[in-house]
Amino acid sequence: MNRPGRAGSRARMNKRGVPMRRCVGCMTSFPQKEIVRIALLDGKPAIDKDGRMSGRGAYLCRSMDCFDMAMKKKRLAYAIGARMTADEMAVFREEYLRTIAGAEVNE
Ligand SMILES: [Zn+2]
């Protein structure tokens, strides 16, 4: 009775049973704790630092290249259903930059 997740489960696991999430920038899967979740908060994207925000979410690995790619291709906005002006996008980019620069994984 120790089978891995059933087919059709939304949570993708790697071989070691680590939940994997796919970056909307490079489309590569990373362990959940190594990737940043972006959630929708009041119609705008918000960085879900604790992974506690409910609702739609998208994931980005800790790379500004991926952030910019996701913004340029509108993958992030599409994934979470957000609408952003260029100004809001710039502000959010700053916040994301601070998050990946400051938040080293504390274990
Ligand atoms: Zn990425």
Backbone and ligand atoms as CSV (ligand in chain L), in Angstrom:
chain,resi,resn,atom,element,x,y,z
A,1,MET,N,N,0.831,-1.204,0.000
A,1,MET,CA,C,0.000,0.000,0.000
A,1,MET,C,C,0.860,1.247,0.000
A,2,ASN,N,N,1.899,1.194,-0.768
A,2,ASN,CA,C,2.806,2.332,-0.795
A,2,ASN,C,C,3.036,2.797,-2.220
A,3,ARG,N,N,1.952,2.833,-2.954
A,3,ARG,CA,C,2.088,3.208,-4.356
A,3,ARG,C,C,2.155,4.717,-4.504
A,4,PRO,N,N,2.893,5.164,-5.481
A,4,PRO,CA,C,2.922,6.605,-5.746
A,4,PRO,C,C,1.580,7.082,-6.259
A,5,GLY,N,N,1.439,8.400,-6.412
A,5,GLY,CA,C,0.161,8.988,-6.784
A,5,GLY,C,C,-0.488,8.324,-7.978
A,6,ARG,N,N,-1.779,8.292,-7.977
A,6,ARG,CA,C,-2.514,7.681,-9.078
A,6,ARG,C,C,-2.394,8.523,-10.323
A,7,ALA,N,N,-2.535,7.893,-11.437
A,7,ALA,CA,C,-2.550,8.633,-12.700
A,7,ALA,C,C,-3.725,9.597,-12.667
A,8,GLY,N,N,-3.500,10.793,-13.141
A,8,GLY,CA,C,-4.577,11.765,-13.125
A,8,GLY,C,C,-4.499,12.695,-11.936
A,9,SER,N,N,-3.679,12.359,-10.968
A,9,SER,CA,C,-3.492,13.261,-9.843
A,9,SER,C,C,-2.828,14.539,-10.332
A,10,ARG,N,N,-3.224,15.673,-9.774
A,10,ARG,CA,C,-2.642,16.937,-10.209
A,10,ARG,C,C,-1.220,17.104,-9.720
A,11,ALA,N,N,-0.891,16.487,-8.599
A,11,ALA,CA,C,0.437,16.668,-8.024
A,11,ALA,C,C,1.420,15.739,-8.708
A,12,ARG,N,N,2.315,16.329,-9.456
A,12,ARG,CA,C,3.336,15.525,-10.102
A,12,ARG,C,C,4.471,15.274,-9.123
A,13,MET,N,N,4.912,14.075,-9.076
A,13,MET,CA,C,6.020,13.732,-8.189
A,13,MET,C,C,7.198,13.240,-9.038
A,14,ASN,N,N,8.380,13.464,-8.510
A,14,ASN,CA,C,9.507,12.828,-9.171
A,14,ASN,C,C,9.704,11.460,-8.539
A,15,LYS,N,N,10.771,10.792,-8.881
A,15,LYS,CA,C,10.948,9.417,-8.413
A,15,LYS,C,C,11.078,9.314,-6.905
A,16,ARG,N,N,11.551,10.390,-6.286
A,16,ARG,CA,C,11.729,10.329,-4.839
A,16,ARG,C,C,10.499,10.822,-4.090
A,17,GLY,N,N,9.411,11.039,-4.807
A,17,GLY,CA,C,8.193,11.457,-4.136
A,17,GLY,C,C,8.154,12.925,-3.800
A,18,VAL,N,N,9.021,13.708,-4.460
A,18,VAL,CA,C,9.014,15.148,-4.224
A,18,VAL,C,C,8.029,15.791,-5.197
A,19,PRO,N,N,7.126,16.626,-4.680
A,19,PRO,CA,C,6.191,17.288,-5.597
A,19,PRO,C,C,6.950,18.203,-6.558
A,20,MET,N,N,6.621,18.112,-7.829
A,20,MET,CA,C,7.307,18.915,-8.831
A,20,MET,C,C,6.355,19.965,-9.397
A,21,ARG,N,N,6.914,21.122,-9.670
A,21,ARG,CA,C,6.119,22.194,-10.251
A,21,ARG,C,C,6.840,22.730,-11.470
A,22,ARG,N,N,6.069,23.107,-12.492
A,22,ARG,CA,C,6.700,23.550,-13.717
A,22,ARG,C,C,6.737,25.063,-13.825
A,23,CYS,N,N,7.914,25.552,-14.112
A,23,CYS,CA,C,8.130,26.982,-14.294
A,23,CYS,C,C,7.440,27.439,-15.584
A,24,VAL,N,N,6.698,28.554,-15.497
A,24,VAL,CA,C,6.013,29.045,-16.693
A,24,VAL,C,C,6.960,29.818,-17.610
A,25,GLY,N,N,8.203,29.986,-17.174
A,25,GLY,CA,C,9.197,30.639,-18.028
A,25,GLY,C,C,9.918,29.628,-18.891
A,26,CYS,N,N,10.686,28.749,-18.250
A,26,CYS,CA,C,11.491,27.783,-19.016
A,26,CYS,C,C,10.779,26.448,-19.209
A,27,MET,N,N,9.589,26.293,-18.600
A,27,MET,CA,C,8.796,25.074,-18.728
A,27,MET,C,C,9.543,23.830,-18.212
A,28,THR,N,N,10.429,24.048,-17.260
A,28,THR,CA,C,11.153,22.949,-16.636
A,28,THR,C,C,10.536,22.687,-15.267
A,29,SER,N,N,10.513,21.431,-14.849
A,29,SER,CA,C,9.950,21.103,-13.542
A,29,SER,C,C,11.012,21.157,-12.458
A,30,PHE,N,N,10.631,21.721,-11.339
A,30,PHE,CA,C,11.525,21.834,-10.182
A,30,PHE,C,C,10.806,21.315,-8.945
A,31,PRO,N,N,11.582,20.873,-7.934
A,31,PRO,CA,C,10.951,20.524,-6.662
A,31,PRO,C,C,10.191,21.737,-6.116
A,32,GLN,N,N,9.051,21.489,-5.540
A,32,GLN,CA,C,8.173,22.576,-5.113
A,32,GLN,C,C,8.863,23.597,-4.227
A,33,LYS,N,N,9.753,23.143,-3.347
A,33,LYS,CA,C,10.356,24.102,-2.425
A,33,LYS,C,C,11.441,24.958,-3.070
A,34,GLU,N,N,11.807,24.630,-4.299
A,34,GLU,CA,C,12.817,25.425,-4.984
A,34,GLU,C,C,12.234,26.396,-5.983
A,35,ILE,N,N,10.925,26.433,-6.038
A,35,ILE,CA,C,10.288,27.247,-7.058
A,35,ILE,C,C,9.341,28.230,-6.367
A,36,VAL,N,N,9.154,29.398,-6.980
A,36,VAL,CA,C,8.338,30.442,-6.363
A,36,VAL,C,C,6.919,30.356,-6.902
A,37,ARG,N,N,5.962,30.366,-5.985
A,37,ARG,CA,C,4.569,30.330,-6.424
A,37,ARG,C,C,4.026,31.749,-6.540
A,38,ILE,N,N,3.359,32.005,-7.639
A,38,ILE,CA,C,2.686,33.276,-7.841
A,38,ILE,C,C,1.198,32.995,-7.790
A,39,ALA,N,N,0.504,33.691,-6.908
A,39,ALA,CA,C,-0.930,33.462,-6.766
A,39,ALA,C,C,-1.681,34.717,-7.187
A,40,LEU,N,N,-2.947,34.560,-7.386
A,40,LEU,CA,C,-3.786,35.686,-7.764
A,40,LEU,C,C,-4.438,36.258,-6.508
A,41,LEU,N,N,-4.194,37.550,-6.276
A,41,LEU,CA,C,-4.750,38.204,-5.093
A,41,LEU,C,C,-5.455,39.477,-5.554
A,42,ASP,N,N,-6.761,39.507,-5.400
A,42,ASP,CA,C,-7.535,40.665,-5.847
A,42,ASP,C,C,-7.270,41.010,-7.310
A,43,GLY,N,N,-7.160,39.995,-8.116
A,43,GLY,CA,C,-6.992,40.227,-9.547
A,43,GLY,C,C,-5.580,40.531,-9.987
A,44,LYS,N,N,-4.654,40.596,-9.019
A,44,LYS,CA,C,-3.262,40.899,-9.349
A,44,LYS,C,C,-2.359,39.765,-8.880
A,45,PRO,N,N,-1.228,39.618,-9.516
A,45,PRO,CA,C,-0.308,38.571,-9.082
A,45,PRO,C,C,0.353,38.952,-7.763
A,46,ALA,N,N,0.555,37.962,-6.926
A,46,ALA,CA,C,1.223,38.176,-5.647
A,46,ALA,C,C,2.155,37.001,-5.403
A,47,ILE,N,N,3.265,37.279,-4.771
A,47,ILE,CA,C,4.211,36.211,-4.486
A,47,ILE,C,C,3.744,35.460,-3.252
A,48,ASP,N,N,3.517,34.190,-3.430
A,48,ASP,CA,C,2.972,33.348,-2.368
A,48,ASP,C,C,4.139,32.718,-1.605
A,49,LYS,N,N,4.674,33.497,-0.656
A,49,LYS,CA,C,5.908,33.073,0.007
A,49,LYS,C,C,5.730,31.819,0.855
A,50,ASP,N,N,4.571,31.689,1.477
A,50,ASP,CA,C,4.355,30.537,2.355
A,50,ASP,C,C,3.623,29.399,1.664
A,51,GLY,N,N,3.239,29.618,0.427
A,51,GLY,CA,C,2.485,28.583,-0.276
A,51,GLY,C,C,1.108,28.384,0.303
A,52,ARG,N,N,0.570,29.418,0.922
A,52,ARG,CA,C,-0.718,29.282,1.597
A,52,ARG,C,C,-1.871,29.940,0.878
A,53,MET,N,N,-1.552,30.730,-0.143
A,53,MET,CA,C,-2.628,31.417,-0.837
A,53,MET,C,C,-3.425,30.409,-1.653
A,54,SER,N,N,-4.713,30.573,-1.617
A,54,SER,CA,C,-5.554,29.638,-2.353
A,54,SER,C,C,-5.784,30.169,-3.758
A,55,GLY,N,N,-6.477,29.402,-4.534
A,55,GLY,CA,C,-6.818,29.848,-5.872
A,55,GLY,C,C,-5.759,29.512,-6.892
A,56,ARG,N,N,-5.869,30.166,-8.015
A,56,ARG,CA,C,-4.991,29.838,-9.117
A,56,ARG,C,C,-3.571,30.259,-8.810
A,57,GLY,N,N,-2.656,29.475,-9.288
A,57,GLY,CA,C,-1.259,29.806,-9.074
A,57,GLY,C,C,-0.423,29.415,-10.275
A,58,ALA,N,N,0.724,30.052,-10.367
A,58,ALA,CA,C,1.687,29.693,-11.401
A,58,ALA,C,C,3.042,29.634,-10.713
A,59,TYR,N,N,3.980,29.002,-11.325
A,59,TYR,CA,C,5.279,28.810,-10.690
A,59,TYR,C,C,6.392,29.359,-11.563
A,60,LEU,N,N,7.368,29.942,-10.892
A,60,LEU,CA,C,8.538,30.451,-11.590
A,60,LEU,C,C,9.779,30.001,-10.841
A,61,CYS,N,N,10.767,29.504,-11.573
A,61,CYS,CA,C,12.014,29.176,-10.898
A,61,CYS,C,C,12.731,30.498,-10.591
A,62,ARG,N,N,13.757,30.426,-9.791
A,62,ARG,CA,C,14.375,31.651,-9.283
A,62,ARG,C,C,15.285,32.281,-10.326
A,63,SER,N,N,14.677,32.722,-11.387
A,63,SER,CA,C,15.455,33.295,-12.469
A,63,SER,C,C,14.706,34.475,-13.075
A,64,MET,N,N,15.391,35.599,-13.211
A,64,MET,CA,C,14.739,36.750,-13.822
A,64,MET,C,C,14.515,36.510,-15.310
A,65,ASP,N,N,15.335,35.676,-15.922
A,65,ASP,CA,C,15.113,35.346,-17.325
A,65,ASP,C,C,13.735,34.716,-17.500
A,66,CYS,N,N,13.431,33.811,-16.585
A,66,CYS,CA,C,12.137,33.141,-16.663
A,66,CYS,C,C,11.006,34.108,-16.353
A,67,PHE,N,N,11.241,34.990,-15.387
A,67,PHE,CA,C,10.228,35.986,-15.055
A,67,PHE,C,C,9.924,36.840,-16.282
A,68,ASP,N,N,10.990,37.320,-16.914
A,68,ASP,CA,C,10.806,38.188,-18.076
A,68,ASP,C,C,10.148,37.445,-19.242
A,69,MET,N,N,10.541,36.203,-19.396
A,69,MET,CA,C,9.941,35.372,-20.440
A,69,MET,C,C,8.444,35.181,-20.188
A,70,ALA,N,N,8.125,34.871,-18.934
A,70,ALA,CA,C,6.728,34.638,-18.577
A,70,ALA,C,C,5.903,35.905,-18.760
A,71,MET,N,N,6.517,37.059,-18.488
A,71,MET,CA,C,5.818,38.332,-18.662
A,71,MET,C,C,5.655,38.665,-20.138
A,72,LYS,N,N,6.732,38.489,-20.864
A,72,LYS,CA,C,6.718,38.862,-22.276
A,72,LYS,C,C,5.710,38.030,-23.058
A,73,LYS,N,N,5.700,36.761,-22.755
A,73,LYS,CA,C,4.775,35.862,-23.465
A,73,LYS,C,C,3.401,35.829,-22.811
A,74,LYS,N,N,3.252,36.631,-21.755
A,74,LYS,CA,C,1.985,36.690,-21.021
A,74,LYS,C,C,1.567,35.336,-20.449
A,75,ARG,N,N,2.541,34.471,-20.223
A,75,ARG,CA,C,2.201,33.152,-19.680
A,75,ARG,C,C,1.767,33.248,-18.224
A,76,LEU,N,N,2.413,34.143,-17.498
A,76,LEU,CA,C,2.069,34.266,-16.085
A,76,LEU,C,C,0.651,34.814,-15.934
A,77,ALA,N,N,0.386,35.915,-16.637
A,77,ALA,CA,C,-0.940,36.526,-16.554
A,77,ALA,C,C,-2.002,35.521,-16.998
A,78,TYR,N,N,-1.703,34.768,-18.043
A,78,TYR,CA,C,-2.656,33.801,-18.552
A,78,TYR,C,C,-2.874,32.670,-17.551
A,79,ALA,N,N,-1.790,32.214,-16.948
A,79,ALA,CA,C,-1.885,31.077,-16.030
A,79,ALA,C,C,-2.735,31.387,-14.804
A,80,ILE,N,N,-2.623,32.601,-14.303
A,80,ILE,CA,C,-3.374,32.918,-13.084
A,80,ILE,C,C,-4.575,33.809,-13.353
A,81,GLY,N,N,-4.711,34.263,-14.586
A,81,GLY,CA,C,-5.871,35.077,-14.927
A,81,GLY,C,C,-5.770,36.503,-14.436
A,82,ALA,N,N,-4.558,37.035,-14.411
A,82,ALA,CA,C,-4.359,38.404,-13.929
A,82,ALA,C,C,-4.289,39.380,-15.093
A,83,ARG,N,N,-4.655,40.614,-14.804
A,83,ARG,CA,C,-4.465,41.679,-15.782
A,83,ARG,C,C,-3.559,42.714,-15.150
A,84,MET,N,N,-2.549,43.096,-15.869
A,84,MET,CA,C,-1.579,44.029,-15.306
A,84,MET,C,C,-1.244,45.127,-16.288
A,85,THR,N,N,-1.076,46.311,-15.755
A,85,THR,CA,C,-0.547,47.391,-16.575
A,85,THR,C,C,0.973,47.265,-16.578
A,86,ALA,N,N,1.613,48.000,-17.450
A,86,ALA,CA,C,3.075,47.964,-17.514
A,86,ALA,C,C,3.684,48.430,-16.189
A,87,ASP,N,N,3.056,49.432,-15.568
A,87,ASP,CA,C,3.553,49.932,-14.279
A,87,ASP,C,C,3.461,48.860,-13.205
A,88,GLU,N,N,2.323,48.208,-13.151
A,88,GLU,CA,C,2.143,47.154,-12.147
A,88,GLU,C,C,3.121,46.013,-12.379
A,89,MET,N,N,3.363,45.746,-13.630
A,89,MET,CA,C,4.303,44.690,-13.970
A,89,MET,C,C,5.712,45.044,-13.491
A,90,ALA,N,N,6.071,46.304,-13.644
A,90,ALA,CA,C,7.394,46.761,-13.217
A,90,ALA,C,C,7.535,46.661,-11.691
A,91,VAL,N,N,6.484,47.034,-10.981
A,91,VAL,CA,C,6.496,46.958,-9.523
A,91,VAL,C,C,6.605,45.499,-9.077
A,92,PHE,N,N,5.832,44.659,-9.730
A,92,PHE,CA,C,5.849,43.251,-9.378
A,92,PHE,C,C,7.211,42.625,-9.686
A,93,ARG,N,N,7.844,43.089,-10.749
A,93,ARG,CA,C,9.165,42.586,-11.111
A,93,ARG,C,C,10.177,42.912,-10.005
A,94,GLU,N,N,10.093,44.130,-9.483
A,94,GLU,CA,C,10.978,44.534,-8.386
A,94,GLU,C,C,10.785,43.618,-7.170
A,95,GLU,N,N,9.523,43.349,-6.879
A,95,GLU,CA,C,9.210,42.513,-5.723
A,95,GLU,C,C,9.751,41.099,-5.925
A,96,TYR,N,N,9.599,40.613,-7.129
A,96,TYR,CA,C,10.085,39.269,-7.423
A,96,TYR,C,C,11.610,39.213,-7.303
A,97,LEU,N,N,12.237,40.270,-7.816
A,97,LEU,CA,C,13.693,40.355,-7.759
A,97,LEU,C,C,14.178,40.321,-6.304
A,98,ARG,N,N,13.494,41.081,-5.444
A,98,ARG,CA,C,13.861,41.087,-4.026
A,98,ARG,C,C,13.652,39.710,-3.401
A,99,THR,N,N,12.573,39.073,-3.800
A,99,THR,CA,C,12.250,37.765,-3.223
A,99,THR,C,C,13.312,36.733,-3.549
A,100,ILE,N,N,13.708,36.677,-4.811
A,100,ILE,CA,C,14.693,35.640,-5.159
A,100,ILE,C,C,16.094,36.019,-4.705
A,101,ALA,N,N,16.343,37.318,-4.532
A,101,ALA,CA,C,17.663,37.742,-4.076
A,101,ALA,C,C,17.800,37.550,-2.577
A,102,GLY,N,N,16.730,37.851,-1.844
A,102,GLY,CA,C,16.820,37.854,-0.387
A,102,GLY,C,C,16.478,36.525,0.261
A,103,ALA,N,N,15.540,35.818,-0.353
A,103,ALA,CA,C,15.025,34.633,0.322
A,103,ALA,C,C,15.821,33.388,-0.053
A,104,GLU,N,N,16.967,33.256,0.528
A,104,GLU,CA,C,17.671,31.993,0.378
A,104,GLU,C,C,16.881,30.953,1.150
A,105,VAL,N,N,16.928,29.753,0.689
A,105,VAL,CA,C,16.183,28.693,1.358
A,105,VAL,C,C,16.720,28.534,2.781
A,106,ASN,N,N,15.875,28.821,3.751
A,106,ASN,CA,C,16.368,28.679,5.127
A,106,ASN,C,C,15.920,27.357,5.718
A,107,GLU,N,N,16.883,26.524,5.897
A,107,GLU,CA,C,16.588,25.203,6.448
A,107,GLU,C,C,17.485,24.955,7.632
L,1,ZN,ZN,ZN,12.324,28.767,-15.188
